[in-house]
Amino acid sequence: MRIAVTGASSFIGKAFIECAAKQGHECIAIVRKRGTIGISRLCTLVQRMEMEEYADLGRNFPDIDCLVCLAWDGTRGSARMDAERQRKNYEWSLSGIKSMLHAGCRLIVTAGSQAEYGSYNGIITENTKLCPNTEYGKYKAMLYSDAAYACEQSGAVLIEPRYFSLYGPGDFKKSLIMDTVKRMLKNEPCELTQCIQMWDFLHISDASNALIKLIECENAKGAYNFGSGDCRKLYEFIEEMRTLLKSRSKLNYGKIAYPDTGMVSIRPDITKLKDTIGWKPEISFAEGIMGIAEVLKDEDG
């Protein structure tokens, strides 16, 4: 399959391309003009385009089987509440999708997250009502809805993995897992929220493998929650990390306040994903953490 990937230099993008290439798929990486991908050796082509140029995607790539849309600007911190910034993401992404559909692409993948469900703290299925409480979540939900309509009108299929909490080597250095592992390796204090919310971590390699299987599955369609099924209180994961790393770090629970949007628990139901592709995660949380630790140790020399 010939797959074009926007946001190819992202944490998810690089891991997906590596997995897809290993499975024999041909990958076209679309990165920003100043961006770097790091695994260009696995790509047939690396195309430099800004998001505002995505209306030209179909003209530039008229023979693509699948478009994977991972590019999105402003996914962290206060940027998630920047309505204008998020609106542009939505408009540029949708223009790219429509352009590719017009060129004959018949499989579109958008990337969703827990943000589309909002602060719902129960078990979340794909039928749970979308109630986003950030501009980021609102425009992500809008993109899914409008992309689904555009695909239906064109006779194409839309798949959306909704990532709840991915982790692994190469993740954002200030993410909870990456920052905490680094501090624990140095026995430094860790400042945390109360960590009483429910959480589910999925390793990036397992997420990439699952998405490839969905793309290859003839019956796959619509949204799929991506999680590991190992759901427990966040502090239990933190305590396990300290034990695994044999760290003497002091864990300062409650030092960081929850955001104004409130405490969010992550409890994804992944039954649909398992039933559709017969999938289950292969990397345990312990294995994932030790893998990250080894990478960080190598980086520090």
Backbone as CSV, one residue per row, in Angstrom:
resi,resn,N_x,N_y,N_z,CA_x,CA_y,CA_z,C_x,C_y,C_z
1,MET,0.848,-1.192,0.000,0.000,0.000,0.000,0.886,1.246,0.000
2,ARG,0.477,2.266,-0.738,1.223,3.526,-0.781,0.551,4.501,0.196
3,ILE,1.286,4.877,1.245,0.717,5.659,2.338,1.427,7.003,2.444
4,ALA,0.660,8.091,2.442,1.196,9.426,2.698,0.894,9.794,4.139
5,VAL,1.878,10.353,4.827,1.739,10.670,6.253,2.062,12.138,6.489
6,THR,1.058,12.921,6.895,1.347,14.288,7.324,1.751,14.249,8.797
7,GLY,2.547,15.223,9.218,3.053,15.170,10.590,4.002,14.009,10.776
8,ALA,4.752,13.680,9.722,5.617,12.496,9.733,6.766,12.596,10.715
9,SER,7.138,13.811,11.106,8.253,13.969,12.041,7.816,13.939,13.501
10,SER,6.526,13.753,13.748,6.004,13.699,15.114,6.349,12.374,15.780
11,PHE,6.146,12.310,17.072,6.352,11.083,17.845,5.563,9.928,17.234
12,ILE,4.288,10.150,16.970,3.446,9.104,16.383,3.854,8.835,14.941
13,GLY,4.144,9.898,14.192,4.468,9.761,12.785,5.694,8.906,12.538
14,LYS,6.772,9.167,13.253,8.008,8.416,13.064,7.824,6.939,13.413
15,ALA,7.123,6.687,14.516,6.897,5.297,14.924,6.007,4.563,13.921
16,PHE,4.995,5.264,13.406,4.094,4.649,12.429,4.839,4.304,11.146
17,ILE,5.646,5.239,10.638,6.378,4.996,9.396,7.346,3.832,9.550
18,GLU,8.019,3.768,10.686,8.941,2.658,10.929,8.206,1.323,10.905
19,CYS,7.041,1.291,11.531,6.240,0.063,11.555,5.713,-0.276,10.162
20,ALA,5.189,0.727,9.466,4.614,0.503,8.132,5.663,0.006,7.155
21,ALA,6.857,0.593,7.205,7.926,0.180,6.302,8.332,-1.267,6.555
22,LYS,8.379,-1.657,7.823,8.736,-3.038,8.170,7.696,-4.022,7.651
23,GLN,6.441,-3.551,7.529,5.365,-4.401,7.029,5.270,-4.373,5.504
24,GLY,6.216,-3.681,4.859,6.272,-3.681,3.399,5.485,-2.591,2.702
25,HIS,4.993,-1.606,3.447,4.244,-0.512,2.835,5.201,0.595,2.371
26,GLU,4.797,1.279,1.323,5.577,2.386,0.788,5.103,3.681,1.443
27,CYS,6.011,4.425,2.050,5.619,5.607,2.812,6.143,6.904,2.193
28,ILE,5.258,7.875,2.098,5.588,9.231,1.682,5.480,10.107,2.930
29,ALA,6.569,10.706,3.375,6.574,11.537,4.573,6.373,12.996,4.200
30,ILE,5.384,13.641,4.818,5.113,15.059,4.575,5.460,15.812,5.849
31,VAL,6.477,16.650,5.765,6.958,17.386,6.937,7.012,18.873,6.626
32,ARG,7.048,19.672,7.667,7.152,21.113,7.476,8.505,21.459,6.863
33,LYS,8.585,22.626,6.262,9.770,22.984,5.493,11.034,23.045,6.338
34,ARG,10.876,23.328,7.621,12.043,23.361,8.503,12.137,22.112,9.370
35,GLY,11.258,21.161,9.136,11.227,19.964,9.970,12.211,18.900,9.525
36,THR,12.511,17.993,10.425,13.344,16.832,10.119,12.581,15.588,10.546
37,ILE,12.843,14.481,9.868,12.087,13.274,10.193,12.928,12.238,10.916
38,GLY,14.210,12.123,10.611,15.064,11.200,11.346,15.074,9.783,10.814
39,ILE,14.002,9.378,10.113,13.952,8.024,9.552,13.618,8.096,8.071
40,SER,14.167,9.089,7.384,13.893,9.285,5.960,14.337,8.092,5.122
41,ARG,15.280,7.285,5.657,15.749,6.107,4.931,14.623,5.113,4.678
42,LEU,13.559,5.199,5.478,12.441,4.268,5.346,11.361,4.789,4.405
43,CYS,11.544,5.989,3.871,10.513,6.631,3.064,10.899,6.670,1.595
44,THR,9.918,6.488,0.727,10.146,6.639,-0.705,10.438,8.091,-1.044
45,LEU,9.783,8.988,-0.316,9.927,10.418,-0.573,9.656,11.189,0.710
46,VAL,10.403,12.265,0.918,10.114,13.211,1.992,9.738,14.527,1.333
47,GLN,8.483,14.920,1.468,7.961,16.138,0.854,7.813,17.219,1.916
48,ARG,8.340,18.405,1.660,8.239,19.508,2.610,7.073,20.417,2.214
49,MET,6.104,20.520,3.117,4.924,21.358,2.906,4.463,21.922,4.237
50,GLU,3.981,23.147,4.237,3.332,23.706,5.412,1.864,23.286,5.403
51,MET,1.225,23.305,6.564,-0.170,22.876,6.640,-1.085,23.720,5.761
52,GLU,-0.780,25.008,5.635,-1.621,25.875,4.819,-1.545,25.546,3.328
53,GLU,-0.624,24.659,2.951,-0.490,24.224,1.558,-1.179,22.891,1.292
54,TYR,-1.867,22.345,2.291,-2.430,21.005,2.153,-3.512,20.887,1.074
55,ALA,-4.075,22.000,0.632,-5.050,21.935,-0.461,-4.409,21.402,-1.742
56,ASP,-3.070,21.387,-1.797,-2.348,20.881,-2.971,-1.920,19.427,-2.820
57,LEU,-2.286,18.776,-1.734,-1.851,17.400,-1.512,-2.265,16.468,-2.649
58,GLY,-3.513,16.564,-3.068,-3.999,15.678,-4.124,-3.278,15.876,-5.437
59,ARG,-2.958,17.116,-5.745,-2.241,17.395,-6.988,-0.805,16.869,-6.917
60,ASN,-0.186,16.986,-5.745,1.193,16.525,-5.573,1.297,15.007,-5.488
61,PHE,0.257,14.370,-4.946,0.283,12.914,-4.749,-1.017,12.290,-5.271
62,PRO,-1.119,12.111,-6.585,-2.378,11.621,-7.174,-2.573,10.113,-7.096
63,ASP,-1.585,9.396,-6.599,-1.666,7.929,-6.606,-1.417,7.337,-5.225
64,ILE,-2.063,7.912,-4.226,-1.911,7.452,-2.840,-3.097,6.566,-2.448
65,ASP,-2.807,5.439,-1.810,-3.872,4.529,-1.358,-4.467,4.979,-0.027
66,CYS,-3.628,5.541,0.829,-4.069,5.906,2.185,-3.372,7.185,2.632
67,LEU,-4.155,8.117,3.184,-3.610,9.333,3.773,-3.763,9.245,5.283
68,VAL,-2.652,9.363,6.008,-2.666,9.362,7.466,-2.394,10.787,7.933
69,CYS,-3.391,11.416,8.558,-3.312,12.831,8.941,-2.895,12.962,10.406
70,LEU,-1.618,13.261,10.634,-1.100,13.396,11.993,-0.662,14.816,12.316
71,ALA,-0.572,15.672,11.320,-0.112,17.041,11.552,-1.164,17.834,12.325
72,TRP,-0.717,18.529,13.341,-1.609,19.394,14.133,-0.729,20.300,14.983
73,ASP,-0.974,21.580,14.930,-0.147,22.550,15.645,-0.846,22.987,16.934
74,GLY,-0.156,22.886,18.058,-0.726,23.334,19.330,-1.477,22.252,20.064
75,THR,-0.780,21.168,20.395,-1.423,20.033,21.061,-1.196,20.016,22.574
76,ARG,-0.393,20.951,23.074,-0.045,20.923,24.493,-0.284,22.268,25.161
77,GLY,-0.463,22.228,26.467,-0.529,23.441,27.274,-1.632,24.395,26.874
78,SER,-1.348,25.682,26.991,-2.346,26.716,26.728,-2.771,26.763,25.269
79,ALA,-1.952,26.233,24.365,-2.298,26.232,22.941,-3.575,25.445,22.669
80,ARG,-3.905,24.519,23.541,-5.122,23.720,23.351,-6.392,24.565,23.478
81,MET,-6.267,25.744,24.108,-7.426,26.624,24.260,-7.394,27.803,23.290
82,ASP,-6.454,27.783,22.360,-6.331,28.856,21.368,-7.265,28.551,20.202
83,ALA,-8.440,29.170,20.197,-9.475,28.860,19.214,-9.017,29.121,17.784
84,GLU,-8.348,30.232,17.548,-7.913,30.573,16.200,-6.885,29.576,15.675
85,ARG,-5.970,29.224,16.518,-4.945,28.245,16.143,-5.554,26.889,15.823
86,GLN,-6.497,26.474,16.649,-7.129,25.177,16.441,-8.043,25.189,15.207
87,ARG,-8.687,26.306,14.963,-9.536,26.422,13.770,-8.709,26.259,12.494
88,LYS,-7.537,26.855,12.470,-6.670,26.743,11.288,-6.237,25.292,11.076
89,ASN,-5.913,24.603,12.172,-5.576,23.181,12.060,-6.695,22.411,11.379
90,TYR,-7.903,22.660,11.854,-9.083,21.988,11.301,-9.248,22.299,9.818
91,GLU,-9.188,23.567,9.457,-9.424,23.971,8.070,-8.355,23.419,7.135
92,TRP,-7.096,23.517,7.542,-6.015,23.030,6.696,-6.071,21.505,6.551
93,SER,-6.370,20.821,7.640,-6.450,19.356,7.595,-7.596,18.901,6.690
94,LEU,-8.751,19.543,6.834,-9.902,19.154,6.018,-9.645,19.447,4.541
95,SER,-8.975,20.551,4.234,-8.680,20.859,2.834,-7.757,19.802,2.242
96,GLY,-6.805,19.302,3.053,-5.923,18.247,2.578,-6.659,16.949,2.327
97,ILE,-7.566,16.611,3.231,-8.363,15.395,3.073,-9.221,15.474,1.813
98,LYS,-9.908,16.577,1.627,-10.762,16.735,0.442,-9.934,16.697,-0.842
99,SER,-8.747,17.284,-0.798,-7.871,17.274,-1.959,-7.463,15.852,-2.324
100,MET,-7.133,15.059,-1.322,-6.733,13.673,-1.579,-7.901,12.822,-2.046
101,LEU,-9.082,13.069,-1.499,-10.273,12.345,-1.955,-10.564,12.657,-3.422
102,HIS,-10.425,13.921,-3.783,-10.651,14.338,-5.169,-9.647,13.663,-6.111
103,ALA,-8.436,13.384,-5.588,-7.399,12.746,-6.401,-7.567,11.230,-6.480
104,GLY,-8.532,10.689,-5.735,-8.802,9.258,-5.824,-8.400,8.429,-4.641
105,CYS,-7.841,9.043,-3.599,-7.492,8.298,-2.382,-8.772,7.781,-1.736
106,ARG,-8.777,6.509,-1.316,-9.997,5.911,-0.790,-9.892,5.435,0.653
107,LEU,-8.824,5.826,1.339,-8.706,5.500,2.761,-8.044,6.680,3.475
108,ILE,-8.781,7.268,4.416,-8.295,8.409,5.178,-8.209,8.021,6.648
109,VAL,-7.102,8.403,7.290,-6.924,8.178,8.729,-6.720,9.520,9.412
110,THR,-7.596,9.850,10.344,-7.401,11.026,11.183,-6.981,10.557,12.573
111,ALA,-6.347,11.428,13.334,-5.861,11.058,14.663,-6.664,11.777,15.732
112,GLY,-7.391,11.022,16.549,-8.168,11.597,17.631,-7.523,11.313,18.972
113,SER,-8.234,11.674,20.034,-7.704,11.459,21.378,-8.835,11.504,22.392
114,GLN,-8.477,11.368,23.662,-9.440,11.472,24.751,-10.074,12.854,24.788
115,ALA,-9.379,13.863,24.226,-9.867,15.244,24.273,-11.231,15.403,23.624
116,GLU,-11.570,14.545,22.695,-12.871,14.640,22.035,-14.012,14.235,22.961
117,TYR,-13.706,13.404,23.939,-14.727,12.968,24.893,-14.877,13.955,26.049
118,GLY,-13.895,14.810,26.248,-13.976,15.790,27.326,-13.627,15.199,28.675
119,SER,-14.282,15.685,29.721,-13.934,15.294,31.092,-14.776,14.139,31.618
120,TYR,-15.385,13.369,30.733,-16.170,12.207,31.154,-15.255,11.214,31.861
121,ASN,-15.613,10.809,33.067,-14.737,9.978,33.879,-15.161,8.516,33.980
122,GLY,-16.203,8.138,33.258,-16.606,6.743,33.250,-15.838,5.956,32.206
123,ILE,-16.236,4.710,31.996,-15.623,3.897,30.950,-16.066,4.452,29.597
124,ILE,-15.119,4.721,28.727,-15.409,5.380,27.456,-15.392,4.380,26.308
125,THR,-16.513,4.265,25.628,-16.587,3.481,24.401,-16.662,4.451,23.227
126,GLU,-16.609,3.922,22.026,-16.703,4.770,20.842,-18.083,5.391,20.695
127,ASN,-19.062,4.882,21.434,-20.422,5.447,21.399,-20.655,6.494,22.487
128,THR,-19.667,6.701,23.355,-19.793,7.738,24.375,-19.917,9.100,23.695
129,LYS,-20.838,9.914,24.176,-21.074,11.219,23.561,-19.818,12.084,23.629
130,LEU,-19.512,12.741,22.508,-18.366,13.637,22.465,-18.739,14.963,23.120
131,CYS,-18.020,15.309,24.172,-18.257,16.569,24.898,-16.920,17.249,25.175
132,PRO,-16.197,17.662,24.141,-14.876,18.260,24.358,-14.954,19.559,25.141
133,ASN,-14.002,19.765,26.041,-13.983,20.983,26.852,-12.749,21.843,26.582
134,THR,-12.062,21.572,25.483,-10.966,22.416,25.016,-11.199,22.727,23.543
135,GLU,-10.615,23.824,23.067,-10.729,24.149,21.645,-10.068,23.066,20.806
136,TYR,-8.998,22.520,21.312,-8.323,21.417,20.629,-9.288,20.245,20.413
137,GLY,-9.948,19.827,21.481,-10.891,18.723,21.379,-12.066,19.034,20.477
138,LYS,-12.571,20.276,20.541,-13.710,20.673,19.720,-13.389,20.582,18.234
139,TYR,-12.225,21.091,17.858,-11.876,21.088,16.434,-11.439,19.711,15.950
140,LYS,-10.898,18.890,16.840,-10.607,17.508,16.481,-11.910,16.747,16.202
141,ALA,-12.911,16.971,17.060,-14.207,16.319,16.866,-14.869,16.804,15.584
142,MET,-14.737,18.090,15.299,-15.312,18.659,14.085,-14.639,18.081,12.843
143,LEU,-13.327,17.905,12.907,-12.617,17.331,11.764,-13.085,15.907,11.505
144,TYR,-13.240,15.134,12.574,-13.699,13.747,12.386,-15.071,13.716,11.726
145,SER,-15.985,14.537,12.201,-17.329,14.563,11.658,-17.340,14.979,10.188
146,ASP,-16.633,16.044,9.869,-16.648,16.552,8.494,-15.841,15.667,7.549
147,ALA,-14.782,15.051,8.046,-14.010,14.119,7.228,-14.841,12.874,6.931
148,ALA,-15.618,12.419,7.922,-16.484,11.256,7.716,-17.510,11.537,6.626
149,TYR,-18.084,12.739,6.644,-19.062,13.117,5.627,-18.406,13.183,4.248
150,ALA,-17.212,13.785,4.179,-16.516,13.894,2.897,-16.161,12.521,2.348
151,CYS,-15.748,11.606,3.215,-15.421,10.250,2.784,-16.666,9.525,2.283
152,GLU,-17.756,9.682,3.003,-19.011,9.035,2.588,-19.443,9.521,1.210
153,GLN,-19.321,10.822,0.969,-19.700,11.393,-0.328,-18.797,10.906,-1.452
154,SER,-17.569,10.540,-1.121,-16.598,10.125,-2.135,-16.468,8.615,-2.260
155,GLY,-17.215,7.881,-1.432,-17.108,6.432,-1.459,-15.822,5.926,-0.832
156,ALA,-15.268,6.708,0.084,-14.026,6.337,0.760,-14.308,5.907,2.199
157,VAL,-13.291,5.410,2.858,-13.395,4.933,4.246,-12.579,5.844,5.161
158,LEU,-13.157,6.167,6.302,-12.439,6.935,7.323,-12.197,6.058,8.540
159,ILE,-10.955,6.074,9.027,-10.579,5.398,10.267,-9.968,6.443,11.189
160,GLU,-10.378,6.421,12.465,-9.763,7.339,13.425,-9.326,6.599,14.682
161,PRO,-8.012,6.432,14.869,-7.541,5.955,16.160,-7.662,7.089,17.178
162,ARG,-8.275,6.824,18.317,-8.356,7.824,19.382,-7.365,7.423,20.469
163,TYR,-6.217,8.088,20.432,-5.125,7.780,21.344,-5.401,8.395,22.714
164,PHE,-5.336,7.580,23.746,-5.598,8.086,25.095,-4.312,8.534,25.783
165,SER,-3.328,7.690,25.905,-2.070,8.103,26.525,-0.941,7.222,26.012
166,LEU,-0.276,7.686,24.962,0.837,6.948,24.379,2.142,7.325,25.074
167,TYR,3.075,6.415,25.081,4.396,6.685,25.644,5.411,5.811,24.927
168,GLY,6.683,6.142,25.113,7.742,5.332,24.520,8.930,6.191,24.160
169,PRO,10.037,5.569,23.742,11.229,6.329,23.348,10.902,7.327,22.241
170,GLY,11.434,8.536,22.364,11.174,9.562,21.362,10.016,10.466,21.695
171,ASP,9.339,10.217,22.800,8.211,11.056,23.198,8.720,12.435,23.644
172,PHE,7.793,13.362,23.755,8.081,14.715,24.227,8.815,14.633,25.563
173,LYS,9.943,15.321,25.687,10.802,15.173,26.858,10.140,15.607,28.158
174,LYS,9.143,16.493,28.060,8.461,16.974,29.260,7.170,16.213,29.555
175,SER,6.916,15.150,28.824,5.742,14.335,29.142,5.922,13.704,30.513
176,LEU,4.826,13.282,31.114,4.896,12.718,32.466,5.875,11.561,32.542
177,ILE,5.761,10.613,31.626,6.617,9.430,31.673,8.072,9.788,31.452
178,MET,8.363,10.525,30.390,9.752,10.827,30.058,10.431,11.642,31.152
179,ASP,9.748,12.654,31.640,10.345,13.510,32.667,10.537,12.759,33.983
180,THR,9.545,11.946,34.347,9.619,11.218,35.616,10.699,10.148,35.581
181,VAL,10.796,9.412,34.472,11.852,8.404,34.359,13.226,9.060,34.473
182,LYS,13.407,10.168,33.779,14.695,10.865,33.830,15.041,11.293,35.252
183,ARG,14.043,11.835,35.966,14.287,12.270,37.341,14.562,11.084,38.261
184,MET,13.814,10.008,38.058,14.013,8.840,38.909,15.388,8.220,38.700
185,LEU,15.886,8.238,37.476,17.220,7.694,37.224,18.293,8.493,37.956
186,LYS,18.011,9.766,38.209,18.961,10.630,38.918,18.619,10.785,40.397
187,ASN,17.556,10.042,40.830,17.087,10.117,42.219,16.671,11.525,42.620
188,GLU,16.145,12.275,41.655,15.683,13.631,41.916,14.223,13.625,42.353
189,PRO,13.767,14.625,43.110,12.359,14.696,43.509,11.456,14.822,42.282
190,CYS,10.258,14.252,42.384,9.277,14.316,41.296,8.045,15.068,41.787
191,GLU,7.748,16.173,41.138,6.560,16.946,41.491,5.391,16.483,40.635
192,LEU,4.294,16.124,41.304,3.181,15.462,40.634,1.852,16.041,41.090
193,THR,0.789,15.730,40.346,-0.561,15.988,40.841,-0.854,14.952,41.928
194,GLN,-2.058,14.917,42.408,-2.404,13.882,43.390,-2.345,12.484,42.764
195,CYS,-2.468,12.418,41.442,-2.362,11.151,40.706,-3.410,10.129,41.141
196,ILE,-4.607,10.620,41.469,-5.674,9.710,41.904,-6.607,9.344,40.755
197,GLN,-6.395,9.940,39.578,-7.246,9.628,38.437,-6.897,8.263,37.844
198,MET,-7.867,7.642,37.166,-7.629,6.390,36.471,-6.853,6.693,35.191
199,TRP,-5.963,5.769,34.825,-5.119,6.014,33.644,-4.839,4.722,32.893
200,ASP,-4.473,4.871,31.637,-4.167,3.732,30.771,-3.049,4.165,29.832
201,PHE,-1.903,3.500,29.913,-0.764,3.823,29.042,-0.626,2.766,27.954
202,LEU,-0.415,3.214,26.717,-0.195,2.302,25.597,1.139,2.641,24.946
203,HIS,1.981,1.635,24.773,3.293,1.856,24.167,3.137,2.210,22.690
204,ILE,3.973,3.133,22.220,3.882,3.623,20.850,4.045,2.508,19.815
205,SER,4.845,1.499,20.117,5.020,0.386,19.172,3.742,-0.418,19.025
206,ASP,3.063,-0.674,20.146,1.787,-1.387,20.087,0.741,-0.562,19.341
207,ALA,0.735,0.744,19.571,-0.221,1.618,18.876,0.027,1.612,17.376
208,SER,1.276,1.650,16.963,1.618,1.654,15.536,1.213,0.349,14.874
209,ASN,1.490,-0.762,15.538,1.099,-2.062,14.996,-0.409,-2.182,14.841
210,ALA,-1.140,-1.673,15.834,-2.602,-1.734,15.765,-3.133,-0.904,14.606
211,LEU,-2.571,0.275,14.384,-3.045,1.115,13.292,-2.753,0.481,11.941
212,ILE,-1.599,-0.134,11.786,-1.299,-0.829,10.529,-2.320,-1.932,10.272
213,LYS,-2.658,-2.686,11.313,-3.639,-3.752,11.155,-5.015,-3.201,10.763
214,LEU,-5.395,-2.053,11.321,-6.660,-1.436,10.948,-6.657,-1.016,9.484
215,ILE,-5.552,-0.419,9.052,-5.440,0.029,7.664,-5.525,-1.148,6.699
216,GLU,-4.972,-2.265,7.108,-4.974,-3.454,6.254,-6.287,-4.223,6.306
217,CYS,-7.140,-3.930,7.291,-8.390,-4.673,7.497,-9.502,-4.125,6.609
218,GLU,-10.128,-4.972,5.842,-11.184,-4.545,4.923,-12.440,-4.084,5.645
219,ASN,-12.642,-4.546,6.873,-13.868,-4.220,7.602,-13.713,-3.047,8.568
220,ALA,-12.543,-2.478,8.663,-12.316,-1.391,9.618,-12.958,-0.100,9.122
221,LYS,-13.613,0.599,10.047,-14.267,1.860,9.693,-14.637,2.611,10.971
222,GLY,-14.472,3.927,10.958,-14.906,4.755,12.075,-13.846,4.920,13.142
223,ALA,-14.287,5.263,14.349,-13.381,5.559,15.457,-13.050,4.302,16.254
224,TYR,-11.827,4.267,16.759,-11.359,3.159,17.592,-10.576,3.727,18.774
225,ASN,-10.969,3.359,19.989,-10.205,3.754,21.160,-8.913,2.950,21.232
226,PHE,-7.798,3.642,21.465,-6.490,2.997,21.568,-6.011,3.074,23.003
227,GLY,-5.958,1.937,23.660,-5.446,1.829,25.015,-4.856,0.449,25.204
228,SER,-4.308,0.199,26.371,-3.676,-1.099,26.643,-4.613,-2.073,27.345
229,GLY,-5.615,-1.535,28.037,-6.474,-2.369,28.870,-5.966,-2.483,30.296
230,ASP,-4.748,-2.003,30.551,-4.184,-1.977,31.904,-4.550,-0.628,32.508
231,CYS,-5.709,-0.568,33.135,-6.244,0.699,33.647,-6.234,0.677,35.177
232,ARG,-5.553,1.657,35.775,-5.471,1.748,37.235,-5.190,3.182,37.663
233,LYS,-5.152,3.428,38.963,-4.865,4.761,39.462,-3.463,5.187,38.989
234,LEU,-3.341,6.448,38.617,-2.084,6.929,38.075,-0.932,6.743,39.064
235,TYR,-1.196,6.940,40.353,-0.113,6.805,41.322,0.436,5.377,41.357
236,GLU,-0.380,4.378,40.973,0.112,3.005,40.946,1.183,2.836,39.870
237,PHE,0.992,3.499,38.729,2.018,3.469,37.684,3.290,4.168,38.164
238,ILE,3.124,5.300,38.835,4.283,6.056,39.324,5.075,5.224,40.336
239,GLU,4.369,4.587,41.250,5.040,3.761,42.256,5.753,2.577,41.595
240,GLU,5.130,1.986,40.575,5.759,0.868,39.864,7.046,1.337,39.180
241,MET,7.011,2.526,38.602,8.200,3.073,37.950,9.353,3.205,38.943
242,ARG,9.060,3.750,40.111,10.116,3.927,41.112,10.700,2.579,41.540
243,THR,9.831,1.588,41.689,10.299,0.252,42.074,11.166,-0.360,40.967
244,LEU,10.696,-0.273,39.724,11.429,-0.847,38.600,12.815,-0.229,38.444
245,LEU,12.873,1.090,38.640,14.123,1.819,38.432,15.001,1.854,39.688
246,LYS,14.485,1.240,40.772,15.218,1.212,42.041,15.650,2.620,42.443
247,SER,14.707,3.542,42.298,14.989,4.959,42.529,14.726,5.356,43.979
248,ARG,15.460,6.358,44.410,15.242,6.930,45.736,14.541,8.293,45.641
249,SER,13.961,8.580,44.487,13.283,9.864,44.286,12.130,10.040,45.268
250,LYS,11.991,11.246,45.802,10.840,11.576,46.625,9.687,11.938,45.712
251,LEU,8.531,11.351,45.955,7.359,11.607,45.121,6.460,12.611,45.824
252,ASN,6.429,13.827,45.292,5.668,14.908,45.916,4.275,14.996,45.301
253,TYR,3.396,14.099,45.746,2.021,14.086,45.242,1.285,15.350,45.693
254,GLY,0.518,15.919,44.775,-0.282,17.094,45.092,0.464,18.404,44.918
255,LYS,1.730,18.334,44.532,2.515,19.554,44.352,2.032,20.354,43.138
256,ILE,1.538,19.649,42.125,1.026,20.296,40.912,-0.495,20.236,40.925
257,ALA,-1.129,21.365,40.667,-2.594,21.425,40.656,-3.149,20.852,39.351
258,TYR,-4.359,20.313,39.422,-5.028,19.883,38.200,-5.407,21.127,37.385
259,PRO,-5.560,20.992,36.055,-5.888,22.159,35.222,-7.280,22.702,35.529
260,ASP,-7.543,23.898,35.026,-8.840,24.538,35.257,-10.000,23.714,34.704
261,THR,-9.725,22.908,33.693,-10.773,22.064,33.111,-11.097,20.861,33.989
262,GLY,-10.341,20.692,35.074,-10.650,19.635,36.037,-9.811,18.382,35.846
263,MET,-9.901,17.496,36.815,-9.197,16.218,36.757,-9.870,15.309,35.727
264,VAL,-9.065,14.689,34.895,-9.584,13.784,33.872,-9.080,12.382,34.131
265,SER,-9.991,11.422,34.154,-9.609,10.021,34.231,-9.670,9.412,32.841
266,ILE,-8.768,8.518,32.568,-8.710,7.845,31.269,-9.086,6.384,31.462
267,ARG,-10.241,6.012,30.925,-10.729,4.636,31.073,-11.304,4.159,29.734
268,PRO,-10.450,3.933,28.734,-10.954,3.540,27.413,-11.371,2.074,27.341
269,ASP,-12.489,1.842,26.694,-12.910,0.487,26.358,-12.334,0.184,24.981
270,ILE,-11.496,-0.842,24.872,-10.831,-1.140,23.605,-11.391,-2.403,22.952
271,THR,-12.610,-2.774,23.321,-13.226,-3.987,22.779,-13.351,-3.929,21.268
272,LYS,-13.776,-2.790,20.725,-13.965,-2.670,19.273,-12.655,-2.910,18.535
273,LEU,-11.567,-2.343,19.035,-10.265,-2.519,18.399,-9.850,-3.990,18.421
274,LYS,-9.998,-4.626,19.562,-9.628,-6.038,19.682,-10.470,-6.918,18.762
275,ASP,-11.776,-6.667,18.734,-12.673,-7.497,17.935,-12.451,-7.320,16.433
276,THR,-12.108,-6.119,16.021,-11.955,-5.844,14.589,-10.707,-6.492,14.006
277,ILE,-9.588,-6.443,14.735,-8.321,-6.922,14.161,-7.672,-8.057,14.964
278,GLY,-8.356,-8.528,16.010,-7.790,-9.601,16.814,-6.482,-9.211,17.460
279,TRP,-6.446,-7.979,17.973,-5.198,-7.400,18.471,-5.151,-7.396,19.991
280,LYS,-3.941,-7.468,20.520,-3.710,-7.195,21.931,-2.299,-6.629,22.078
281,PRO,-2.080,-5.738,23.033,-0.740,-5.150,23.194,0.277,-6.205,23.600
282,GLU,1.509,-6.010,23.130,2.578,-6.966,23.409,3.575,-6.459,24.441
283,ILE,3.629,-5.138,24.644,4.633,-4.566,25.539,3.985,-4.167,26.859
284,SER,4.397,-4.799,27.940,3.865,-4.464,29.261,4.394,-3.102,29.690
285,PHE,3.730,-2.507,30.683,4.179,-1.211,31.183,5.603,-1.321,31.717
286,ALA,5.898,-2.386,32.426,7.245,-2.572,32.982,8.282,-2.645,31.873
287,GLU,7.994,-3.401,30.822,8.932,-3.507,29.704,9.130,-2.158,29.021
288,GLY,8.028,-1.413,28.865,8.109,-0.104,28.231,8.965,0.867,29.019
289,ILE,8.791,0.881,30.334,9.561,1.794,31.182,11.046,1.440,31.158
290,MET,11.372,0.173,31.232,12.769,-0.226,31.217,13.413,0.092,29.867
291,GLY,12.626,0.004,28.790,13.135,0.367,27.471,13.476,1.841,27.393
292,ILE,12.592,2.685,27.935,12.838,4.125,27.968,14.078,4.431,28.804
293,ALA,14.191,3.764,29.945,15.331,3.985,30.839,16.650,3.688,30.123
294,GLU,16.692,2.618,29.349,17.914,2.263,28.638,18.276,3.331,27.613
295,VAL,17.274,3.857,26.909,17.519,4.906,25.925,18.058,6.153,26.604
296,LEU,17.436,6.553,27.710,17.867,7.751,28.416,19.271,7.602,28.992
297,LYS,19.603,6.418,29.450,20.947,6.165,29.972,21.975,6.308,28.865
298,ASP,21.648,5.780,27.682,22.564,5.880,26.540,22.761,7.338,26.127
299,GLU,21.673,8.110,26.168,21.766,9.531,25.796,22.650,10.308,26.757
300,ASP,22.604,9.926,28.027,23.407,10.627,29.037,24.844,10.124,29.093
301,GLY,25.106,9.105,28.280,26.471,8.572,28.242,26.770,7.639,29.383
